[in-house]
Amino acid sequence: MQNWKGHCRILVCLVFSLLKSTPALAELQYVPSRPLTGIVVVLHGCLQSAESMALGTDMNSAADRNGWLVLYPQVPVGSNPVNCWNWYDSKNQSTASGQLKEIADLVLRTQRQYKLKHKPVFITGISSGGGTAAGAISCYPSLFKAAAIHSGPVYGSAQNPSDGTLALKNGPPMPLPQRPCQPDKTSTSILVIQGLQDKVVHPDHGLRMMIDFGSAFKTVPNRENAKLISISSDSNRMVWKQGTQSLELVENDKLGHAWAIKKDDPLKGHLPFFAVSSIASTELIEAFFKEHSR
């Protein structure tokens, strides 16, 4: 399996690795030139790719600072006409088969290859990648230490394409459909970043995700019982904790369906679904993963 190491930053350094056991799935892999302390899985969204996520998020710089091996899985070729993870397909919502299993298998292989079995694994993704990340921590609760879900739909809020369209437009249905995995059984700490001007994934998915993962809390998360922290002129962080698990929702009043980047990052603003903002998503996610790395 090929990877790129150290301080390589330009797009020509991104090399696809084909997975032998699942030839339809590809990934980019970044290995920093320092001792490895964990694994970060980064899932792209619709109309994106592993390469654009690597370039746009600059998660490789975070990897250099923290010793993280970064995996950028690529949606299987031909599985979706606009390069989405098929989060709305019931086949991809369980551990039996499908995209969640492929991602989990990738993590397990990487752990064996680099002898990282006892190191923490983190996962993040945007849009369909965010919904897939929510499914991954719901179905593999012991595999992931922390997750950051960006502008993504609630796990299993749809189980076919037409219901998926409705869930994205109107928010998650009440009640949610019966699902193979139980989000409230995970002890994974979860950060959700949601723009309130999102016209692709209804902003209600953010709070509903907190309720979904925190439904076993002594007090189920809601806006009234959250610890509220202002992090910028147009962004608030809501925090709920029980034991070692932390659920955090960052809402930005002006952000649409995009990964938030700093104003001094103009190149990334030309990539699909990256936008300048008062917050920087990668910085928030890096800090969250570091906090929950022990």
Secondary structure, DSSP 8 states (H G I E B T S, - for coil): ---EETT--SGGG---EE-SS-TT-EEEEEE-SS---EEEEEE--TT--HHHHHHHH-HHHHHHHHTEEEEEEE--TTS-TT----TTSGGGSSSSSSHHHHHHHHHHHHHHHHT-TTS-EEEEEETHHHHHHHHHHHH-TTT-SEEEEES---TTS-SSHHHHHHHHHH-S-SS----SS-GGG---EEEEEEETT-SSS-THHHHHHHHHHTTTSSS---STTSEEEEEETTEEEEEEEETTEEEEEEEESS--SSEEE-TT-GGGGGSTTEEE-SS-HHHHHHHHHHHT--
